[in-house]
Amino acid sequence: MIFHVYGKNGVMGEVETQKNITSNELCAILEVAAQSLGIATEICSRARTELLHFSYKGRIATSGNIALPFTPLEIPLGSVYKFNVYRLMEIDDPCEPFPIEIYEI
């Protein structure tokens, strides 16, 4: 799970009236890679539900705490892969795999 946070105080900017808080508004996008698309979607769905109904100090309503920037709410972007190139070669000369040819013209 990777949270990407955008637009901290992005609406009011410098004219924000609430100066003594860490942040007033921001956009959090959650990126999830899992063993299957179904698991990744379920993780996103659960995280969204938790954020939507999260309790916090000073809360005055029990309805949603967030706005949802996308429709559909969870966007499946397909398979992702982790590439790893791991090769061991026993060589006497480290330049051997990278031959150099010099031409004089």
Secondary structure as UniProt FT lines:
FT   STRAND          2..6
FT   TURN            8..12
FT   HELIX           13..15
FT   STRAND          27..31
FT   HELIX           37..52
FT   TURN            57..58
FT   TURN            94..97
//
